[in-house]
C-alpha cells in the first residue's frame, strides 16, 4: 500500500501551513550560491501545491519571504525578487490547470513594483478558481501582522466603529491578514529546525506541528503524505481530555 493510500480522506486538514526552510544549506552542500537552492525550491513548491490540490486540501500557506529576510545580503534579496517574478510568470498556467487560487499576505507595498504587478495579475487571473487557495506569505512576519491589527482595532475604537467590550478572539481574527481563512490544523517545517520563526503566531495556537530533517528543495509528495499521516495519528483535544473528545 502506498503512503497516499494510507491517508483517510475525511480526516485531512483543511489548511496546511509550511515553513519552507533549507534552501541555502541545500545549495551550500553542493558548493553553490544560496540562490541556487531557492531556484530548486520552486520544484518543491510546485509538487507540494499540486499534491495538496489533488488531495482536496482547501488551503495551503507557504512562508516565502519574511520581513526579517530584507536584512539578508542585497545580492541574495535581489536574486530572490527576480526569481519570484519569473516563477509567478511561469507557474500561472500550472495554477490554472490545477484550479488553484493565488492569495498573498504580508506587507505587499514593500515589495518591488514588478513583483507587486506579477502578484496582482496572477491573483486576478486565478480569482475564479474554486479549488485550493495557495497563500504566499511575502514580506510577512506575525509580529508585523499583530501590530497592524492592533492599529486597526485602535483606530476603529477611536472612530466609534468598535466597542472595547466587543473585542474577543473571533473579532481579532477578523483583523488579521488571514481573515476568512480557517486556522491551519497542521504546520510543517523542513530542514530540522524547531522554531516557528515569527510565522502565523496567532493562527497556530492549536495547530499540530510537524518537523522534518528534509531540506526544502528535496521535499516531495511522499514527504507531504508522511506529514499528513502523522497528523492523522494525533488526538486533537483543544484543552479537553481524551475521554471528552471520544464522546
Secondary structure, DSSP 4 states (H G I P E B T S, - for coil): --HHHHS-GGGS-SEEEEE---HHHHHHHTT--HHHHHHHHHHHHHHHHHHHHHHT--EEEEEEEEGGGGGS-HHHHHHHHHHHHHHHHHHHHHHHHTTPEEEEES-GGGS-HHHHHHHHHHHHHTTT--S-EEEEEEEE-HHHHHHHHHHHHHHHHHTTSS-GGG--HHHHHHTSTTTTSPPPSEEEE-TT----TTSSTTTTTT-EEEE----GGG--HHHHHHHHHHHHTS---TTS-HHHHH-
